[in-house]
Amino acid sequence: MKATVMITGGAGYIGSHIALLLRRSGYSVVVFDNLSSGNGWAVAKDSLVLGDILDTPFLVEMMKAHQVKTVIHLAAKSNVMESFLQPDDYFVINVQGTRSVLDAAVAADVRQIVFSSSAAVYGDAVCGMVREDSALHPLSPYGQSKLDAERLVVDRCVGCGIGHVIFRYFNVLGGYPSAGIGQCNLASNHLMHKCIQSAHDGSTLSIYGHDYATEDGTAVRDYIHVRDLAALHGCALRHLERGGGSMLVNAGYGRGYSVLAFMRTFQMVTGVAICHRFCPPRQGDPAALVADVGRLRENFDWIPEHAAVEKMIGDSWEWEHSAARQAWISGASQESARETPN
Ligand SMILES: NC(=O)c1ccc[n+]([C@@H]2O[C@H](COP(=O)([O-])OP(=O)(O)OC[C@H]3O[C@@H](n4cnc5c(N)ncnc54)[C@H](O)[C@@H]3O)[C@@H](O)[C@H]2O)c1
């Protein structure tokens, strides 16, 4: 058995995929989550510790009790639109919460930290492609909270000699339907979620902004499959365990899809046509955001296996119609936590 890894927010969408992959790779995994947006059934029952990241003493107790040497810190609030309505909550959970995780990690002698940041820290990118040293102008309280948290991670880890990797995730998509996990956020603003909604109820999909300076005028994003992202965290752990240097790195594929191109692929993969209408751009939405992946390629032996956008959409669609998700929707799965996702 490899070292014990604590995943804060590990019962959420991305965290549950990381937890599963790390368990399969032989790590002992502790999922620390308050289930505010995550699901207990999405992780192995014996790995779940119910707790809030703002509770520093309990975090320290759990890290010490499980001899945690690595923390992957994902727990956060992450809805851009909501962050305009509740900026203080975003500051408390995302910034103070990160401070609490760092305080606990230092007290419990954790040696490595991987932090989930977001491409939202960049704001509007002049040419669409962003490098880790590009200008940082978050357009939302959410993006600002992630940037503040990044700075806390760097300061604290450098000061205490803790190895760290900060990932700036781009748009995460897909799921792992055969393992019974995937996106479970009914309030998601994600384009995929909106496409699925329109496909189901025939509603017209609103496209925000159609005269951006992009190829077809609609916003361009870099989509990354959640399973490839999870595998990247495995690479980061190996990197740190080998004594590799701390770094901040974009987590995307380095290529962009416009909203219209995404919708066309959605219709091709699912066979369902959806109607759309153009609306004014939304606050906090950059025109184009695509990862420069030079640093990622240089430092990690990461070979994405699910990068085709058809695969990402297909897996999301399959998850959407899976028995596990239907059970969650009907509430049944909340009582019947499974022993281990397979
Ligand atoms: N999904 C994306 O496209 C995306 C993009 C960029 C960055 N991120 C970042 O990735 C991380 C995970 O995102 P996700 O999409 O899996 O979201 P999610 O909401 O599915 O997962 C977040 C998890 O954190 C838990 N949590 C929230 N507050 C907590 C608290 N105070 N104490 C303990 N647990 C708490 C939730 O219950 C949930 O399980 C977040 O930090 C998010 O900012 C996500």
The ligand as a MOL file (V3000), in Angstrom:
LIG
                    3D

  0  0  0     0  0            999 V3000
M  V30 BEGIN CTAB
M  V30 COUNTS 44 48 0 0 0
M  V30 BEGIN ATOM
M  V30 1 N -15.8120 21.4080 -12.5650 0
M  V30 2 C -15.0140 22.2460 -13.2200 0
M  V30 3 O -15.1400 22.4360 -14.4600 0
M  V30 4 C -13.9110 22.9810 -12.4740 0
M  V30 5 C -13.1040 23.8790 -13.1910 0
M  V30 6 C -12.0960 24.5510 -12.5230 0
M  V30 7 C -11.8490 24.3030 -11.1740 0
M  V30 8 N -12.6360 23.4430 -10.5090 0 CHG=1
M  V30 9 C -12.3520 23.2250 -9.0590 0
M  V30 10 O -12.3200 21.8330 -8.8030 0
M  V30 11 C -12.7610 21.5830 -7.4570 0
M  V30 12 C -13.8370 20.5150 -7.4800 0
M  V30 13 O -14.9070 20.9480 -8.3090 0
M  V30 14 P -16.1490 20.0090 -8.6570 0
M  V30 15 O -16.6110 20.4040 -10.0130 0
M  V30 16 O -15.8000 18.5850 -8.3780 0 CHG=-1
M  V30 17 O -17.2200 20.5520 -7.5970 0
M  V30 18 P -18.1890 19.7490 -6.6070 0
M  V30 19 O -19.1130 20.7730 -6.0570 0
M  V30 20 O -18.7650 18.5630 -7.2890 0
M  V30 21 O -17.1900 19.2590 -5.4910 0
M  V30 22 C -16.8240 20.0580 -4.3780 0
M  V30 23 C -16.8290 19.1600 -3.1570 0
M  V30 24 O -16.3920 19.9230 -2.0210 0
M  V30 25 C -17.2580 19.6390 -0.9290 0
M  V30 26 N -17.2330 20.8020 -0.0410 0
M  V30 27 C -17.6570 22.0630 -0.3360 0
M  V30 28 N -17.4800 22.8500 0.7300 0
M  V30 29 C -16.9360 22.0840 1.7060 0
M  V30 30 C -16.5320 22.3390 3.0420 0
M  V30 31 N -16.6710 23.5470 3.6010 0
M  V30 32 N -15.9790 21.3420 3.7700 0
M  V30 33 C -15.8620 20.0930 3.2130 0
M  V30 34 N -16.2370 19.7920 1.9580 0
M  V30 35 C -16.7730 20.7790 1.2120 0
M  V30 36 C -18.6040 19.3880 -1.5720 0
M  V30 37 O -19.5030 18.6620 -0.7640 0
M  V30 38 C -18.2090 18.6260 -2.8200 0
M  V30 39 O -18.1280 17.2320 -2.5690 0
M  V30 40 C -13.2190 22.9240 -6.8980 0
M  V30 41 O -12.1740 23.4470 -6.1260 0
M  V30 42 C -13.4270 23.7720 -8.1410 0
M  V30 43 O -13.2330 25.1500 -7.8730 0
M  V30 44 C -13.6760 22.7720 -11.1130 0
M  V30 END ATOM
M  V30 BEGIN BOND
M  V30 1 1 1 2
M  V30 2 2 2 3
M  V30 3 1 2 4
M  V30 4 1 4 5
M  V30 5 2 4 44
M  V30 6 2 5 6
M  V30 7 1 6 7
M  V30 8 2 7 8
M  V30 9 1 8 9
M  V30 10 1 8 44
M  V30 11 1 9 10
M  V30 12 1 9 42
M  V30 13 1 10 11
M  V30 14 1 11 12
M  V30 15 1 11 40
M  V30 16 1 12 13
M  V30 17 1 13 14
M  V30 18 2 14 15
M  V30 19 1 14 16
M  V30 20 1 14 17
M  V30 21 1 17 18
M  V30 22 2 18 19
M  V30 23 1 18 20
M  V30 24 1 18 21
M  V30 25 1 21 22
M  V30 26 1 22 23
M  V30 27 1 23 24
M  V30 28 1 23 38
M  V30 29 1 24 25
M  V30 30 1 25 26
M  V30 31 1 25 36
M  V30 32 1 26 27
M  V30 33 1 26 35
M  V30 34 2 27 28
M  V30 35 1 28 29
M  V30 36 1 29 30
M  V30 37 2 29 35
M  V30 38 1 30 31
M  V30 39 2 30 32
M  V30 40 1 32 33
M  V30 41 2 33 34
M  V30 42 1 34 35
M  V30 43 1 36 37
M  V30 44 1 36 38
M  V30 45 1 38 39
M  V30 46 1 40 41
M  V30 47 1 40 42
M  V30 48 1 42 43
M  V30 END BOND
M  V30 END CTAB
M  END
